[in-house]
Every structure is written in structure tokens, then in C-alpha cells.
Amino acid sequence: MSVAEIRSTILYRPFEARDIDAAHALSVEVKWPHRADDWRFVLDAGAGFIAQEGERVVGTALYWKFGEDAGSLGMVIVAPDRQGHGIGRKLMELLLDALGSRVTLLHATPAGQPLYAKLGFEPIGTLHQHQSADFRAPAILLQAGEGLRPLESADTPRLAELASRAAGVDRGAILQQLLGVAQGVALESGGEIVGFALMRPFGRGHAIGPVIATGEGQERLQRAQALVAHWLAANEGAFTRMDTPGDSGLTPWLEELGLRQVDAVVKMARNGAPRPDASVGQFGIVNQAVG
């Protein structure tokens, strides 16, 4: 069958809950770690499109809106035997039409970066993927007057504020969604939350993120390390993943602990770029799709 003939058989339609099993099977085919529950989480938080050939799902793509002026896209997969037929580009065009003039973010593999550049995306950073079950949980070193405690429902507005300032986009809705499936810990100083970190089931085990900390320089980095150390201790001996911005300063420390860097991707933006608050650091993201 020619490329033109294949293209003529593809139906593009909205992604529905009934597509999760097929989407999960497609992600397994391309060796992504996502479980069906991971697909369910990202779909519940956003929306997207399916490329369908007959009864077979051959492509997926999702997007998420953050407030009125930003968004992200991800989970863009095309079946290996249908790559090179324009399916990925068409799915991207549908996502970009849905997001309109919003500042739009994505994390690009080397293979995907040329297409995204043609669609108007520009590099704005990098992301390091760390994972292992064979890591050392370090001692949790807190500064004087600081302490860790479990999150409470009353903390949600403060968490949304910190996460939004760190990312430079409105993270309130995605954080609310995440709190339904994750465990969380807050770092307090003088009765005020100065950082927090979540951990949830994901892929082959658990994922740590987001990790947010306030402060200046080394103080902020130490707060982030204390938050990560808490979850590493809780998950010692079990498969754990963390995606951290390349400029966070955490990569050498995570490597020393045995949480190896296994991949790096490029963060790209279209229609401008976010403007994070420099006093709040994002040391771990939710995942490479929703950021």
C-alpha cells in the first residue's frame, strides 16, 4: 500500500476513555514504561486525539491547558509500521490548533526535535531522566528551624502557588489532579511551607515529582535534596524514577546516590516561553508530558 493510500485510510478523532487500552498497547509496542493507569491519569487531566486505521489505533497525542495562556503536549506516539506517513505531523497540527496562541511546552527526543522546530518550537532547556532500584537513600539533612511533615488538604493553595511560580505557568489544576494519586510531603520553616515533593506509582515503580523549593542558591538546593531524600528513603530498594531539569544542580548528587541518568531530552516552547519566579526552584517535574 502506498503512502497516499495509507493516508487516505486514517481517521483522526478525539481521544476517548475507551481508547486507553489500545493506547497503552501502542506505548508498550514502542517500549514506553507507562501503565494503563498512567494513561488514565494524563487523559483525565487533559484531552487529545487518536489516529485510527480501520479498527486499529495507530497514533495518539494529548494536550493539557494551564490557565488561560499556557499548555503542554505529549504522549505523541505513532505505530512503528506507520511512521513516515505524516501521522505524527497531523496529530501535532491537531494539538496546536486546540492550544491556539497559548505558550506551548513539550519535551523532545532527538528524533522528534526537527519536526517540532519546523512547527515553531524553540529549545529553552534540558531534562535529565534518572532511574534505578539500586540506589542509596541519603541522610535527610535539615537546616535549623526546618522540618518535614505529610501534606494536608489545607496546603493545596500554597502548593499550587509555589508550583505555578516555579514553572511560570498556572499549575493549580494539574496539581489538584496529581494530589488524588500521589503521596506528598511539605518542608516547613517557621511554620511556612518552603518546599514540597510528591511521589506516585508510575511505570515500573514510582516517580518522584514535582519537587519544588524556595530560597537562595545552596539553601534552595539543600531543601530540594532533603525532600528527595525523604522519598528515596521511603522507596529504598524499589524502582524509582525522577525527571529533573538539567540546570537544577541535582544530577551529580542523584548519580552519586545511584539514581542513574539514563536519558536526556530537550525542553521546547512555542509562542514565547514561561517566566518562572527566580526565587522558587523546580527540581523535579510531574512527567515529560504534562511537565
N, C-alpha and C positions, 0 to 999 in steps of 0.2 A: 504494500500500500504506500503511495507517495505521501510526501509531507502535506501537500494540498488536500489529499483525500483524508488523511488523519485529522487535519484541522477542521475539515467540514463535518466530522463526526462528533466533535467535542461540544458538550453543553456546559455552560457556565451558569451557576445558580448560587443563591445564598447557602451558607453552611448551616445545617440544622443539627439538632441533638442526635437524630438518628444516624448521622454520618460519623459519629465518634469511633465506632468500631472499625470502620473502613479507613478512617484517617490514622488510627493507631496502627493498623496493619501496614499502611503505607510508610509510617515512620519507622517501624521495625524493619521494613524492606531496605531502607536507606541507613539502617544501623543507628538511629537516634535512640536515646535511652528512655523516652517518655512512656509512661504508663497510660492506660485509658483514663485514669483519674486525673492525670496531669493535663490531658487534652480537655477533660470536662472543666477543670479549673479555668484554663485560658479562654475557653468558649464562653463560659458563664460571665467572664469579665469583659468580653468584647463581642465581636461579630466577624464574619468573613465570607469566603466564597469557596466553592468546590468546582473542580473541573471533572466532568463525568463523560466517559465514553461507553455508551450502552449502559449496562448495569454496574460498570467498574468505575470507582473513584481513582483518577489518575493525577489529581493535583489538589493541593489545599493552600489556603492563605488566610490569615486572620489579621485583624487590626483592633486597636484599643484607643479610646479617646480619653484625654486627660484634661478635664475642664473644657473651656471654650476655645482654646487656641493651640493645643498640642496633642500629639498622639504618637503611637508607635505601630509597627507592623512586624509580623514574623510568622513562624510555622509555615513558611513557603516551601512546599515540597512538590516535586514532580516525579512520577514513577520513572525509574531508570530507563525503561524501554520506550518512554515517551519524551525524554529530554531532547532538546534540539528542535522541537516542533513549535516553538513560540508559546507554549502553555504558560511557562513561568512569567514571561513578559506580560501576557494578557491578564494573568492573575494580579500582577503588580499594578497594572493600569487600573483594574477594578478597585484595588485598595486605595490607590492615590486619589481616584475620583471620590471615594467615600470620605476620605480625610480632607479633601479640598485644600484650602490655603493654610491649614494648621502647620506649625513646626512639627515635622515628622521624623522620628528616630528609628534606626534599625541597627542590628549588629551583623556585619557582613563577613562571610568566609572569603578567602582569596578567589574562589571560583565565582562567587556572586558579585564581587565588588565592581567589575567592569559594567555589568548591566545596571547596577544601582547608580553608578556615575553617569551613565547615559540618561538616566531618568531624573537627574538633577541633585543627587545626593553628594555630599562632600564629607571627607573624613574629619572627625573632631576629637578622636581619642582612640584608645585601645582597651580591650578587655581580656583579662587572663583567666582561664578556666583551670581551677585546682581541684584535684580529687584523689582519694585514696581511702582504703580501710586500714592501712598500716601507717598510722601517724602517732606522734607523741602529743599527749594533751599537756600543755604547759601549766605552770602555776599561775593563778589569777592574781595579778599584782594591781592593787587599787591604790589610788592616791588618798592622802589624808582627807577624811570627811566624806568619802565616796562609798557607795555600796550598791550591790546588785539585788534586785527583787523581781518576782514574777509580775507580768503586766496585769493590769486591772482594766475593766471596761471604761472606767472614768479617764484612763490615759489616752484614749483614742484621739481626741482633738489635738493633744500635744504631739503625738506620734505623727499624725497627718501633717501638722505644721512643720516638724523637723524634716520629714521625708520630702515634702514639697520644696522646702528651702534648699535641701541638699541636691535635689535633682533639677531644680529650676523650672519644674512643671508641676501641675496640680496632681498629687498622688493620693488624695483623700479616698476616692472610690476604689482604686485598686488595693489600697491598704486595708480598707474595710473588708473587701473580698478575701484578702490573704489572712486576716485575723480569724476567719472562720475555719481555716485548715491548718494553721501554724501554732506553735508554742512561742512565747515571747518573754524576753527579759529586759528590764529597764536598768539603766545606770543612773543613779541619783547623786547629786552633790548639793548639800544644803537644802534638801527637800525638793529640789527641782530636777526634772529629767533632763540629763545632758547627753543621753545616748540610748539606743536600744538595738536589739538584734532579734530576729525571728529564725526559727528552724521548722521545716516541714518535711513530710515524706515526699520524695521526688525520685523518679528514675530507679536506679539500682539501690537506693538507700534513702539518704536525707540530704537536703540542701540548706545551707545557711545563707540567709539574706531576706530582706535588706539588713545591712549593718550601717547605722548612722551614728555619728559622734560629733559633738561640738568642741570648741576650744581652739587653741593656737598650737601649730607646729607639733612638737613632740608630745605635748599633753593630749592632743586630739588623737594622735596615733596610738598612744598607750591606752586610751579609753576604748578605742576600737579593738585593740588586742585583747583587752580584758573581756569584752563582750564575746569575741570569737572564742577565746579560751574557755569560757563558760560552756558553750555548746560543744566544743571538741571534747571536753571532759565528760559531758553528758552522753556523748555518742562514741566514746573511745572503743576501738575495735570493730566499728561498723562503717560501712561505706558512706563517705561524706563528700559532698561537692560544695564548692564556693566559687562564684564568679566575681572577681574584683577588678575595678578599673586599674589600668596599667600604671597610672600616676598616683595610686593610693599609698604606695610605700609598703603594702602588706606582702607583696610577692616574695621577697627574700626571707622574711620571717616564716611564712607558710611553708616554703621549701625546706627550711631548717627543721621544721616540725615533721616533715614527711608528707605534707599535703602537696603533692607534686603538681607543677604546672604541666598540663597535657595539651593545651591548645591556646591560641590567641586569635582574636577576631578584631575587626576594625569597627568602631562606633561611627556611624554616619548620620548626617542630618540634612533635611531638605526644607526650604522656605525659612531659612535662618537657623539659629541654634539656641538652645536653652541658656538661661543666665542664672546659674546656681548662686546661692549665698555663700561667699567665701569663708564665712565663719562656721559653716556646717559641712562636714565631710561625708560623702557616700563611699563606704569601704566595701560594700557588697551589694549586689543588685538582687532583684527577685529572680529573674531568669533572663536569657538573651532575647526573649520575645517581648515581654512587657517592660523590660528594663529594670 
